[in-house]
């Protein structure tokens, strides 16, 4: 089980990566939106 400090460090690293890679974040968000749209059609 992760302790609180380790989780905080991981979240900060993830946030930094997302800020440095906005194109990847936008692609991932669009992909997720398409998946959700497909699920609602079923």
N, CA, C and O atoms as CSV, one atom per row, in Angstrom:
chain,resi,resn,atom,element,x,y,z
A,1,UNK,N,N,0.847,-1.177,0.000
A,1,UNK,CA,C,0.000,0.000,0.000
A,1,UNK,C,C,0.896,1.245,0.000
A,1,UNK,O,O,1.897,1.318,0.712
A,2,UNK,N,N,0.506,2.199,-0.808
A,2,UNK,CA,C,1.287,3.430,-0.897
A,2,UNK,C,C,1.018,4.335,0.291
A,2,UNK,O,O,-0.113,4.435,0.766
A,3,UNK,N,N,2.045,4.981,0.755
A,3,UNK,CA,C,1.816,5.952,1.809
A,3,UNK,C,C,1.440,7.297,1.186
A,3,UNK,O,O,1.561,7.481,-0.026
A,4,UNK,N,N,0.998,8.205,1.995
A,4,UNK,CA,C,0.499,9.494,1.527
A,4,UNK,C,C,1.589,10.287,0.806
A,4,UNK,O,O,1.321,10.896,-0.230
A,5,UNK,N,N,2.775,10.288,1.321
A,5,UNK,CA,C,3.857,11.058,0.705
A,5,UNK,C,C,4.195,10.513,-0.684
A,5,UNK,O,O,4.433,11.286,-1.612
A,6,UNK,N,N,4.218,9.215,-0.827
A,6,UNK,CA,C,4.505,8.621,-2.128
A,6,UNK,C,C,3.393,8.960,-3.124
A,6,UNK,O,O,3.675,9.269,-4.281
A,7,UNK,N,N,2.162,8.907,-2.694
A,7,UNK,CA,C,1.047,9.248,-3.573
A,7,UNK,C,C,1.112,10.723,-3.984
A,7,UNK,O,O,0.852,11.055,-5.141
A,8,UNK,N,N,1.453,11.592,-3.058
A,8,UNK,CA,C,1.592,13.009,-3.383
A,8,UNK,C,C,2.683,13.221,-4.430
A,8,UNK,O,O,2.506,13.989,-5.376
A,9,UNK,N,N,3.811,12.535,-4.252
A,9,UNK,CA,C,4.919,12.644,-5.201
A,9,UNK,C,C,4.496,12.152,-6.584
A,9,UNK,O,O,4.814,12.782,-7.592
A,10,UNK,N,N,3.798,11.055,-6.631
A,10,UNK,CA,C,3.340,10.513,-7.920
A,10,UNK,C,C,2.356,11.463,-8.602
A,10,UNK,O,O,2.426,11.666,-9.814
A,11,UNK,N,N,1.457,12.032,-7.840
A,11,UNK,CA,C,0.483,12.970,-8.413
A,11,UNK,C,C,1.181,14.218,-8.956
A,11,UNK,O,O,0.824,14.711,-10.026
A,12,UNK,N,N,2.158,14.723,-8.237
A,12,UNK,CA,C,2.898,15.884,-8.713
A,12,UNK,C,C,3.661,15.567,-9.994
A,12,UNK,O,O,3.704,16.389,-10.908
A,13,UNK,N,N,4.259,14.390,-10.068
A,13,UNK,CA,C,4.996,13.994,-11.268
A,13,UNK,C,C,4.039,13.854,-12.453
A,13,UNK,O,O,4.365,14.255,-13.570
A,14,UNK,N,N,2.870,13.287,-12.207
A,14,UNK,CA,C,1.874,13.143,-13.264
A,14,UNK,C,C,1.388,14.505,-13.740
A,14,UNK,O,O,1.253,14.730,-14.943
A,15,UNK,N,N,1.129,15.401,-12.819
A,15,UNK,CA,C,0.706,16.757,-13.168
A,15,UNK,C,C,1.767,17.455,-14.012
A,15,UNK,O,O,1.444,18.110,-15.003
A,16,UNK,N,N,3.023,17.316,-13.621
A,16,UNK,CA,C,4.114,17.941,-14.376
A,16,UNK,C,C,4.176,17.363,-15.788
A,16,UNK,O,O,4.325,18.108,-16.757
A,17,UNK,N,N,4.061,16.041,-15.909
A,17,UNK,CA,C,4.104,15.419,-17.233
A,17,UNK,C,C,2.961,15.937,-18.103
A,17,UNK,O,O,3.160,16.238,-19.280
A,18,UNK,N,N,1.771,16.041,-17.525
A,18,UNK,CA,C,0.618,16.522,-18.291
A,18,UNK,C,C,0.824,17.958,-18.761
A,18,UNK,O,O,0.444,18.299,-19.881
A,19,UNK,N,N,1.413,18.792,-17.933
A,19,UNK,CA,C,1.679,20.181,-18.320
A,19,UNK,C,C,2.715,20.268,-19.445
A,19,UNK,O,O,2.663,21.172,-20.278
A,20,UNK,N,N,3.650,19.323,-19.458
A,20,UNK,CA,C,4.710,19.328,-20.464
A,20,UNK,C,C,4.289,18.670,-21.779
A,20,UNK,O,O,4.984,18.813,-22.785
A,21,UNK,N,N,3.168,17.955,-21.786
A,21,UNK,CA,C,2.724,17.218,-22.971
A,21,UNK,C,C,1.242,17.495,-23.267
A,21,UNK,O,O,0.430,16.570,-23.252
A,22,UNK,N,N,0.886,18.754,-23.534
A,22,UNK,CA,C,-0.530,19.081,-23.736
A,22,UNK,C,C,-1.149,18.375,-24.951
A,22,UNK,O,O,-2.344,18.080,-24.941
A,23,UNK,N,N,-0.367,18.104,-25.985
A,23,UNK,CA,C,-0.919,17.402,-27.148
A,23,UNK,C,C,-1.321,15.969,-26.791
A,23,UNK,O,O,-2.356,15.481,-27.246
A,24,UNK,N,N,-0.520,15.313,-25.995
A,24,UNK,CA,C,-0.857,13.956,-25.556
A,24,UNK,C,C,-2.096,13.955,-24.674
A,24,UNK,O,O,-2.941,13.064,-24.772
A,25,UNK,N,N,-2.197,14.957,-23.815
A,25,UNK,CA,C,-3.364,15.066,-22.938
A,25,UNK,C,C,-4.628,15.297,-23.764
A,25,UNK,O,O,-5.660,14.675,-23.512
A,26,UNK,N,N,-4.545,16.188,-24.746
A,26,UNK,CA,C,-5.709,16.464,-25.599
A,26,UNK,C,C,-6.111,15.213,-26.373
A,26,UNK,O,O,-7.300,14.916,-26.495
A,27,UNK,N,N,-5.135,14.480,-26.894
A,27,UNK,CA,C,-5.425,13.242,-27.616
A,27,UNK,C,C,-6.124,12.237,-26.696
A,27,UNK,O,O,-7.115,11.621,-27.088
A,28,UNK,N,N,-5.614,12.072,-25.484
A,28,UNK,CA,C,-6.199,11.133,-24.528
A,28,UNK,C,C,-7.623,11.526,-24.155
A,28,UNK,O,O,-8.499,10.668,-24.047
A,29,UNK,N,N,-7.851,12.804,-23.961
A,29,UNK,CA,C,-9.197,13.269,-23.624
A,29,UNK,C,C,-10.167,13.008,-24.776
A,29,UNK,O,O,-11.296,12.569,-24.557
A,30,UNK,N,N,-9.722,13.281,-26.002
A,30,UNK,CA,C,-10.580,13.040,-27.163
A,30,UNK,C,C,-10.877,11.547,-27.301
A,30,UNK,O,O,-12.007,11.165,-27.604
A,31,UNK,N,N,-9.878,10.712,-27.082
A,31,UNK,CA,C,-10.050,9.264,-27.161
A,31,UNK,C,C,-11.078,8.806,-26.117
A,31,UNK,O,O,-11.975,8.023,-26.427
A,32,UNK,N,N,-10.943,9.290,-24.904
A,32,UNK,CA,C,-11.873,8.920,-23.833
A,32,UNK,C,C,-13.293,9.383,-24.167
A,32,UNK,O,O,-14.255,8.650,-23.935
A,33,UNK,N,N,-13.426,10.592,-24.710
A,33,UNK,CA,C,-14.750,11.088,-25.093
A,33,UNK,C,C,-15.384,10.198,-26.156
A,33,UNK,O,O,-16.574,9.895,-26.081
A,34,UNK,N,N,-14.593,9.774,-27.151
A,34,UNK,CA,C,-15.120,8.880,-28.191
A,34,UNK,C,C,-15.567,7.559,-27.581
A,34,UNK,O,O,-16.619,7.029,-27.939
A,35,UNK,N,N,-14.766,7.025,-26.657
A,35,UNK,CA,C,-15.146,5.767,-26.010
A,35,UNK,C,C,-16.454,5.909,-25.235
A,35,UNK,O,O,-17.316,5.032,-25.291
A,36,UNK,N,N,-16.594,7.012,-24.519
A,36,UNK,CA,C,-17.839,7.225,-23.774
A,36,UNK,C,C,-19.033,7.378,-24.711
A,36,UNK,O,O,-20.121,6.880,-24.422
A,37,UNK,N,N,-18.830,8.067,-25.833
A,37,UNK,CA,C,-19.900,8.208,-26.820
A,37,UNK,C,C,-20.322,6.842,-27.355
A,37,UNK,O,O,-21.513,6.574,-27.512
A,38,UNK,N,N,-19.359,5.993,-27.631
A,38,UNK,CA,C,-19.660,4.646,-28.126
A,38,UNK,C,C,-20.431,3.839,-27.091
A,38,UNK,O,O,-21.361,3.113,-27.440
A,39,UNK,N,N,-20.055,3.957,-25.830
A,39,UNK,CA,C,-20.744,3.215,-24.773
A,39,UNK,C,C,-22.193,3.659,-24.615
A,39,UNK,O,O,-23.066,2.840,-24.329
A,40,UNK,N,N,-22.451,4.941,-24.798
A,40,UNK,CA,C,-23.825,5.423,-24.633
A,40,UNK,C,C,-24.727,5.014,-25.794
A,40,UNK,O,O,-25.950,5.092,-25.678
A,41,UNK,N,N,-24.148,4.583,-26.901
A,41,UNK,CA,C,-24.932,4.140,-28.052
A,41,UNK,C,C,-25.416,2.714,-27.896
A,41,UNK,O,O,-26.266,2.267,-28.666
A,42,UNK,N,N,-24.896,1.991,-26.919
A,42,UNK,CA,C,-25.258,0.577,-26.740
A,42,UNK,C,C,-26.476,0.413,-25.888
A,42,UNK,O,O,-26.911,-0.712,-25.642
